């Protein structure tokens, strides 16, 4: 059998689809974490406090309510 015939069999797809979904969502989460970390490190290198923006946004939201 060729690899395409093996992969397209229902017995194989039952396992491949969930494993692929877990891997894709896991990698997506890791990339998001990495981007956020790099953004925070860049802010620190520029002398900014990365948590100040989040704190100010919460205060603005509370003031609007």
HUGI-V225804 format. One record per backbone hydrogen bond with DSSP energy under -0.5 kcal/mol. NH is the residue of the N-H (numbers start at 1). CO is the residue of the C=O. E is the energy in kcal/mol with one decimal. If there is no record, write none. Layout:
BEGIN
NH,CO,E
NH,CO,E
END
This chain:
BEGIN
6,2,-1.7
7,3,-2.4
8,4,-2.0
9,6,-0.8
12,9,-0.9
13,9,-2.4
14,10,-1.9
15,12,-1.1
16,12,-2.3
17,13,-2.2
19,15,-1.6
20,16,-2.7
21,17,-2.3
22,18,-2.5
23,19,-2.3
24,20,-2.6
25,21,-2.5
26,22,-2.4
27,23,-2.6
28,24,-2.3
29,25,-2.2
30,26,-2.2
31,27,-2.4
32,28,-2.1
33,29,-2.2
34,30,-2.5
35,31,-2.6
36,32,-2.3
37,33,-2.4
38,34,-2.5
39,35,-2.3
40,36,-2.4
41,37,-2.6
42,38,-2.3
43,39,-2.0
44,40,-2.2
45,41,-2.4
46,42,-1.5
47,44,-1.5
48,43,-2.7
50,48,-0.7
52,49,-1.3
53,49,-0.6
54,50,-0.5
55,51,-2.1
56,52,-2.7
57,53,-2.2
58,54,-1.8
59,55,-2.0
60,56,-2.5
61,57,-2.1
62,58,-2.5
63,59,-2.1
64,60,-1.6
65,61,-1.2
END
